Amino acid sequence: MKAALYVRVSTEEQAKEGYSIKAQEQRLTDFANSQGWNITHTFIDDGYSAKDLDRPQMKEMIEKIKEKAFDVVLVYRLDRLVRSVMNLHELLMLFDDHKVMFKSATEMFDTTSAMGRFFITLVGAMAQWERENLAERVHMGMKRMVEEGKRAGGTAPFGYDLEDGKLVINHEEAKWVRFIFDAYRTKGKRAIAEVLNNNGIKTKQGNYWQDGVVTYVATNPIYCGYLRWNYRKESGQRTYDEIIIKADHDPIVSKEDFDEIQLIMKSRAGKGFKGDTFYPFTGVLRCSRCGKPLIGAKRRKKDGYHRYYRCSGRTSYKICDLPFIPEAVIESEFLTKLQIQDFIIQPQNDYEENIKDIERELSKIRNAINRTKKMYQWGDYTSEIEYRNDLSELKEKELELTQALDSIETPIDIEQIIRFQKHLKDNWKDYSLESRKLFVSDIISKIIIDVIRKSTGGPGSVPIIEFKHVEVVT
């Protein structure tokens, strides 16, 4: 009798349990020899799950079954072949149609009789039921933990550390969380990410900030002392059935501030809000007195608007006395003192490589998620908590990378920017506020500014300022 061996393994952990490719092949060869069968084909799916039949060697084997290339398919265990009762039924029908038998070397399963086929189907159905029931119990257990104010696994989010299973504020990171919430009142998410990156701040995973990651922080109720669970499906889509419950960890921002930012974000939705895009020096200016950023603002006057910059240390933290500075005064100092020809932008050629790097990392994380789930199904985890922690950590990394990929923009036209720079001083007033903002942020990372003489308040009186320090984008 001609026999075909089917071997499958998906993780290194299985090999530790004796399910390696080599171990299965040897066991099947010994069994076939004991039965006097002639092995004519060997199909090996290395690194593939049995969640469906979409496996290279499985497809090849199915084609050979249709060609009646052998008489029996021999596997080490039934779960090496399939894990779904629907897939099992599909294969049994295929075996029956083409008069090919099936045999497990370690279990009393075969298709040589009606009772054997019934028994295989029954066992397959019971296995699938147990997996689904287990998943349901995990879901219920995690839901109960959240309802009790306990965090259902995962790594600590930015702003917190995990100590003995509890969230503890990381004060260095927490001050940047507060900055994100404070800045959302006047800035857009892209401008906030720019400030974070310019200050050398990295995410919890050590990556640069993207606007999608900023939004994730600003919408996460964990920062005002709440827990959120079941927010997204495995696909990354919103469930709209999340659970939000008061937790026992210390908040970084108040519930009132959190709710205010949610309302601000909702009001901007669909309106193309650009935050401080129209204030060329916001995100660049820093106060020499308190170190806080200066934010652009305006107020109405008879013939239009008075545009100015105010120190957030004064307006938000009440720790500074830097006077408000008219935008025209800053522009004059900027154009007079800086030698613009020294700051010609060099073309950035890493756009496509950045996308490839993120996609490669995302693929690794998604493969790790699939392996983790299968390890849990196979009983490789010693505790349910350990499984939840590992899976949650991977999910957070996947979300961060997905949002980072979504936020990558097509590179700007470098030639256009260079032409703009060459005629900057003469044509500054003719350029839009958005174009000015683009130029400033592309060549300057930081300007530390001070007012050395306040305005006297009389007609035409303006403050005298000084750029204490200027850092150029490298």
matplotlib code that plots the C-alpha trace (Angstrom):
import matplotlib.pyplot as plt

x = [0.0, 1.3, 1.4, 1.8, 3.2, 1.9, 4.0, 3.3, 4.9, 4.4, 6.6, 9.8, 7.9, 6.2, 9.6, 10.2, 7.1, 8.3, 6.4, 9.4, 9.6, 12.3, 10.5, 7.2, 8.9, 10.8, 7.7, 5.6, 8.3, 8.6, 4.8, 4.6, 7.3, 5.6, 2.5, 4.4, 3.4, 5.6, 6.1, 5.9, 5.2, 6.1, 4.4, 5.9, 4.3, 7.0, 5.8, 2.1, -1.0, -3.8, -6.5, -7.4, -6.2, -4.3, -0.9, 1.5, 2.1, -1.5, -2.6, 0.0, -1.3, -4.9, -3.9, -2.1, -5.2, -7.3, -4.7, -4.9, -1.1, -1.3, -3.7, -3.4, -2.5, -0.6, -0.2, 1.4, -1.8, -5.1, -4.3, -1.2, -3.7, -6.6, -8.0, -11.4, -14.2, -15.3, -11.8, -11.9, -15.2, -14.0, -10.9, -13.0, -15.2, -12.2, -10.6, -13.9, -14.5, -11.0, -10.8, -7.9, -7.7, -6.5, -4.6, -3.2, 0.0, -0.7, -4.6, -7.3, -8.5, -9.0, -11.5, -11.7, -15.1, -18.3, -17.7, -14.1, -15.3, -18.0, -15.6, -13.1, -15.8, -17.1, -13.6, -12.9, -16.2, -15.4, -11.9, -13.3, -16.0, -13.4, -11.2, -14.2, -15.3, -11.9, -11.7, -15.1, -13.9, -10.8, -13.0, -15.3, -12.3, -10.7, -14.1, -14.5, -11.0, -11.7, -15.1, -13.2, -10.8, -7.9, -5.8, -6.1, -2.4, 0.0, 2.9, 2.6, 1.6, 3.7, 3.6, 3.5, 5.7, 4.5, 5.5, 4.2, 1.4, 0.3, 0.6, 2.9, 3.5, 6.8, 7.2, 9.6, 7.2, 4.2, 5.2, 5.1, 1.7, 0.5, 2.1, 0.1, -3.2, -2.3, -1.0, -4.2, -6.0, -4.0, -2.0, -2.8, -1.5, 1.2, 2.6, 2.6, 4.5, 7.0, 7.6, 8.1, 10.5, 12.5, 12.9, 14.3, 11.3, 10.6, 7.6, 7.5, 8.9, 11.7, 10.2, 9.6, 6.2, 3.7, 0.4, -1.6, 0.3, -0.3, -4.0, -3.9, -2.5, -5.0, -8.0, -6.9, -8.9, -6.1, -4.5, -7.4, -7.6, -9.9, -9.4, -10.7, -11.1, -12.5, -11.8, -10.6, -11.1, -8.1, -8.3, -7.7, -11.3, -13.3, -15.7, -17.9, -18.6, -15.8, -15.8, -14.6, -14.3, -12.7, -9.4, -7.1, -4.0, -3.1, -4.2, -1.8, -4.5, -7.8, -11.1, -12.2, -9.1, -9.5, -13.2, -12.4, -9.8, -12.3, -14.8, -12.1, -11.1, -14.8, -15.4, -12.4, -13.4, -14.0, -13.0, -9.4, -8.1, -4.5, -3.8, -0.9, -0.1, -0.8, 1.6, 5.0, 7.0, 4.9, 6.7, 10.1, 10.0, 11.1, 11.0, 14.5, 12.9, 11.0, 11.8, 8.2, 7.1, 5.5, 2.1, 0.7, -2.6, -4.6, -7.2, -9.5, -8.9, -10.6, -8.7, -8.2, -6.3, -3.3, -1.1, 1.2, 3.0, 2.5, 4.6, 2.6, 4.5, 2.6, -0.8, -1.0, 1.3, 1.4, 5.1, 6.5, 6.2, 7.4, 5.3, 3.3, 5.4, 3.8, 4.5, 5.8, 8.6, 9.6, 9.5, 11.7, 14.3, 14.2, 14.8, 17.4, 19.6, 19.6, 21.7, 19.1, 21.6, 23.2, 20.1, 19.3, 17.4, 18.9, 16.6, 15.2, 15.4, 14.3, 10.5, 10.1, 12.7, 10.7, 7.6, 9.4, 11.0, 7.6, 5.9, 8.7, 8.4, 4.5, 4.8, 7.0, 4.6, 1.6, 3.4, 4.3, 0.6, -0.5, 2.2, 1.2, -2.4, -1.5, 0.9, -2.0, -4.3, -1.7, -1.2, 2.3, 1.5, 1.7, -0.8, -3.6, -2.3, 1.1, -0.7, -2.8, 0.2, 2.2, -0.7, -1.7, 1.9, 2.1, -1.3, -0.1, 3.0, 0.8, -1.4, 1.5, 3.1, -0.2, -0.9, 2.7, 2.3, -1.0, 0.5, 3.5, 3.1, 4.5, 7.7, 7.4, 8.8, 12.4, 13.0, 10.0, 11.3, 14.8, 13.3, 11.3, 14.4, 16.4, 13.8, 12.7, 13.7, 12.3, 9.1, 8.3, 5.2, 3.9, 4.0, 1.1, 1.3, 1.3, 4.3, 6.2, 5.4, 6.8, 10.0, 10.7, 10.0, 12.2, 15.3, 14.9, 14.4, 14.5, 14.8, 15.2, 13.7, 13.6, 12.1, 14.8, 12.6, 8.8, 6.6, 5.8, 2.2, 2.3, 1.4, 3.9, 5.7, 6.9, 9.0, 12.7, 13.5, 16.6, 17.2, 19.4, 20.0, 19.1, 19.3, 19.2, 17.7, 20.4]
y = [0.0, 3.4, 5.9, 9.7, 11.2, 14.6, 16.5, 20.0, 22.1, 25.8, 26.8, 25.9, 25.3, 22.3, 20.8, 20.8, 18.7, 16.1, 17.4, 18.5, 17.8, 15.2, 13.5, 13.2, 12.0, 9.2, 8.1, 8.0, 6.1, 3.5, 3.1, 2.8, 0.2, -1.8, -1.9, -2.9, 0.3, 1.9, 5.7, 7.5, 11.1, 13.3, 16.6, 19.0, 22.3, 23.9, 27.0, 26.9, 26.9, 24.3, 27.0, 26.4, 24.5, 27.4, 25.7, 25.1, 21.4, 20.8, 22.2, 20.0, 16.9, 17.7, 17.8, 14.5, 13.0, 14.0, 12.3, 9.1, 9.2, 7.1, 5.0, 6.3, 9.6, 9.0, 11.7, 11.8, 13.2, 14.4, 18.0, 17.9, 17.7, 20.0, 21.8, 22.9, 20.4, 22.0, 21.4, 17.9, 17.2, 18.7, 16.4, 13.3, 14.0, 14.4, 11.2, 9.3, 10.7, 9.6, 6.3, 7.5, 6.3, 8.3, 7.1, 8.6, 6.9, 7.7, 7.6, 5.2, 7.2, 5.9, 6.1, 2.5, 2.2, 4.3, 4.1, 5.3, 8.3, 9.2, 9.0, 11.3, 13.8, 13.6, 14.2, 17.0, 18.7, 18.3, 19.8, 22.8, 23.3, 23.2, 25.8, 28.2, 27.6, 28.4, 31.6, 32.6, 31.9, 34.0, 36.9, 36.6, 36.5, 39.6, 41.4, 40.6, 41.9, 45.2, 45.4, 45.0, 47.8, 45.5, 45.8, 42.8, 42.3, 44.0, 46.4, 49.8, 52.6, 55.7, 57.7, 54.6, 51.8, 48.4, 47.4, 44.2, 44.2, 47.7, 50.9, 53.5, 57.0, 57.5, 61.2, 61.9, 60.5, 61.9, 65.5, 64.8, 63.2, 66.4, 68.3, 66.3, 67.0, 70.7, 71.2, 69.7, 72.9, 74.8, 72.3, 69.5, 66.0, 66.3, 69.5, 67.7, 64.7, 67.1, 68.8, 65.4, 64.2, 67.5, 67.1, 63.6, 62.0, 58.4, 56.2, 53.3, 51.0, 53.4, 54.7, 58.2, 59.8, 59.8, 61.7, 58.5, 57.5, 61.0, 60.6, 57.2, 58.8, 61.7, 59.4, 56.8, 57.1, 55.3, 58.7, 60.1, 57.0, 54.7, 51.4, 50.6, 47.2, 45.6, 48.8, 47.2, 43.9, 41.8, 43.4, 46.8, 48.1, 49.7, 47.4, 50.3, 47.9, 48.9, 48.7, 51.8, 51.5, 53.5, 52.0, 52.1, 53.7, 57.4, 59.6, 61.8, 64.3, 65.2, 63.7, 67.3, 67.9, 64.6, 65.2, 68.7, 67.3, 64.7, 67.5, 69.5, 66.5, 65.8, 69.4, 69.3, 66.0, 66.3, 70.0, 69.7, 71.2, 72.1, 73.3, 75.7, 75.2, 78.9, 80.0, 79.7, 79.7, 77.5, 74.2, 76.0, 78.8, 78.1, 80.5, 81.3, 81.9, 78.7, 76.5, 76.0, 76.3, 79.5, 79.0, 81.2, 83.0, 86.0, 88.4, 90.5, 94.3, 96.9, 96.2, 92.4, 90.4, 90.9, 87.8, 87.0, 84.3, 83.5, 81.3, 78.2, 78.4, 81.6, 80.7, 77.1, 76.5, 80.0, 79.8, 82.4, 86.2, 86.4, 89.1, 88.3, 88.8, 90.1, 87.8, 90.7, 91.3, 87.7, 87.6, 90.8, 89.3, 86.0, 87.6, 90.0, 87.8, 84.5, 83.8, 81.8, 80.6, 78.5, 76.4, 75.0, 71.8, 68.6, 66.2, 63.3, 60.0, 57.7, 57.9, 54.4, 52.8, 54.1, 52.4, 49.2, 49.2, 49.7, 47.0, 44.5, 45.1, 45.0, 41.6, 40.2, 41.4, 39.9, 36.6, 36.7, 37.3, 34.3, 32.1, 33.3, 32.3, 28.9, 28.3, 29.0, 26.6, 23.9, 24.4, 25.8, 28.5, 27.7, 30.4, 32.4, 35.7, 35.1, 34.5, 37.7, 39.8, 38.6, 39.0, 42.4, 43.6, 42.4, 44.0, 47.4, 47.2, 46.3, 49.2, 51.6, 50.4, 50.5, 54.0, 55.0, 53.5, 55.3, 58.7, 58.6, 61.3, 61.6, 63.7, 67.4, 68.8, 69.7, 71.8, 74.0, 74.5, 75.4, 78.0, 79.4, 79.7, 81.7, 84.4, 84.3, 87.8, 89.7, 87.7, 86.7, 88.8, 87.3, 83.8, 82.1, 81.5, 77.8, 78.2, 80.2, 77.5, 74.8, 76.7, 77.5, 74.0, 72.4, 74.4, 75.3, 72.8, 75.3, 79.0, 80.1, 83.5, 86.3, 89.8, 92.2, 95.2, 95.3, 97.4, 100.7, 100.5, 103.6, 103.9, 101.9, 100.6, 97.0, 94.8, 94.2, 90.5, 88.4, 84.9, 83.4, 80.2, 78.7, 75.0, 74.1, 70.9, 68.4]
z = [0.0, -1.0, 1.9, 2.2, 5.4, 6.5, 9.0, 10.5, 13.2, 13.8, 16.8, 18.4, 21.6, 20.0, 19.3, 23.0, 23.5, 20.9, 17.9, 15.9, 12.1, 12.7, 15.5, 13.6, 10.4, 12.3, 14.2, 11.0, 9.1, 11.8, 11.8, 8.0, 8.0, 10.7, 8.5, 5.4, 3.7, 1.0, 1.6, -1.7, -0.6, 2.4, 2.9, 5.4, 6.5, 8.7, 10.6, 9.6, 11.7, 11.4, 11.7, 8.0, 4.9, 3.5, 3.8, 0.8, 1.4, 2.4, -0.9, -2.7, -0.8, -1.8, -5.4, -5.1, -3.4, -6.4, -8.6, -6.5, -6.1, -2.8, -0.8, 2.7, 4.5, 7.8, 10.5, 13.9, 15.5, 14.3, 15.3, 13.0, 10.1, 11.1, 14.1, 12.7, 12.5, 9.2, 7.7, 9.0, 7.4, 4.1, 4.1, 5.0, 2.1, -0.2, 1.1, 0.6, -3.0, -4.1, -2.1, 0.0, 3.6, 6.7, 9.8, 12.9, 14.2, 17.9, 18.1, 17.2, 14.2, 10.7, 7.9, 7.0, 8.6, 9.1, 12.9, 12.5, 10.4, 12.9, 15.8, 14.1, 13.4, 17.0, 18.5, 16.1, 17.1, 20.8, 20.3, 18.5, 21.2, 23.9, 22.2, 21.7, 25.2, 26.5, 24.5, 26.0, 29.5, 28.9, 27.6, 30.7, 33.1, 31.6, 31.7, 35.3, 36.1, 34.5, 36.3, 39.6, 38.6, 37.9, 34.7, 32.4, 31.7, 29.3, 29.7, 31.4, 29.0, 28.5, 31.8, 34.0, 35.2, 36.4, 39.9, 41.5, 38.9, 39.7, 37.7, 39.3, 37.8, 36.0, 36.8, 33.9, 31.3, 33.1, 32.6, 28.8, 29.1, 30.8, 28.0, 25.4, 27.1, 27.6, 24.1, 22.5, 23.4, 20.8, 18.8, 16.4, 16.9, 14.3, 15.9, 19.3, 17.9, 16.4, 19.8, 21.5, 18.9, 18.9, 22.6, 22.3, 23.9, 22.8, 23.3, 25.8, 23.0, 22.2, 18.9, 17.6, 18.1, 15.3, 15.3, 15.6, 18.8, 20.2, 19.6, 21.3, 24.5, 24.4, 24.1, 26.7, 30.0, 31.9, 32.3, 34.3, 36.6, 34.5, 32.7, 29.2, 27.9, 24.7, 22.8, 19.6, 17.8, 16.8, 13.4, 15.0, 14.4, 17.2, 18.9, 20.2, 23.1, 25.4, 29.2, 31.1, 34.9, 37.7, 38.7, 41.7, 40.1, 40.4, 37.5, 35.7, 34.5, 36.0, 34.7, 33.9, 31.7, 30.0, 29.2, 27.9, 25.5, 24.2, 23.5, 21.7, 19.6, 18.8, 17.7, 15.3, 13.7, 10.0, 10.0, 8.9, 12.1, 11.9, 15.4, 15.5, 11.7, 11.2, 13.9, 12.3, 15.6, 17.8, 18.5, 18.1, 20.7, 24.3, 27.2, 28.7, 32.1, 32.7, 29.8, 28.7, 25.1, 23.7, 22.0, 19.2, 19.8, 18.5, 19.6, 17.5, 17.0, 14.8, 11.6, 12.0, 14.5, 16.8, 16.6, 19.5, 21.4, 25.1, 27.4, 28.5, 31.8, 32.4, 31.1, 32.0, 34.9, 36.5, 37.1, 34.7, 34.0, 30.4, 28.6, 25.5, 22.4, 19.1, 16.1, 14.0, 16.6, 16.5, 12.7, 12.5, 14.8, 13.0, 9.5, 10.7, 12.8, 11.1, 8.0, 6.0, 3.4, 6.1, 6.6, 3.2, 3.7, 2.4, 0.6, 2.7, 0.9, 3.6, 3.0, 1.4, 3.7, 6.8, 5.5, 4.8, 8.3, 10.0, 7.7, 8.5, 12.3, 12.0, 10.2, 13.0, 15.7, 14.0, 13.6, 17.3, 18.1, 16.1, 17.7, 21.2, 20.6, 19.3, 22.2, 24.6, 22.7, 22.9, 26.6, 26.4, 28.9, 32.6, 33.6, 32.0, 33.4, 31.7, 28.4, 28.8, 29.6, 26.6, 24.2, 25.5, 25.2, 21.6, 20.8, 22.1, 19.9, 16.9, 17.5, 17.8, 14.6, 12.7, 13.7, 12.9, 9.4, 8.9, 9.9, 7.5, 4.8, 1.3, 1.4, 0.6, -2.6, -1.6, -4.7, -3.9, -0.3, -1.6, -4.0, -1.1, 1.1, -1.5, -1.7, 1.9, 3.2, 0.3, 0.0, 3.6, 3.8, 0.6, 1.8, 3.6, 7.3, 6.6, 4.3, 6.9, 9.5, 7.1, 6.6, 10.2, 11.5, 8.7, 9.6, 13.3, 16.2, 19.0, 19.7, 23.4, 23.6, 26.3, 26.5, 27.6, 27.7, 27.9, 25.8, 27.4, 26.1, 24.0, 20.3, 18.2, 21.3, 21.1, 23.4, 22.7, 22.5, 22.3, 20.9, 23.7, 21.8, 18.4, 17.5, 13.8, 12.5, 11.7]

ax = plt.figure().add_subplot(projection="3d")
ax.plot(x, y, z, "-o")
ax.set_aspect("equal")
plt.show()
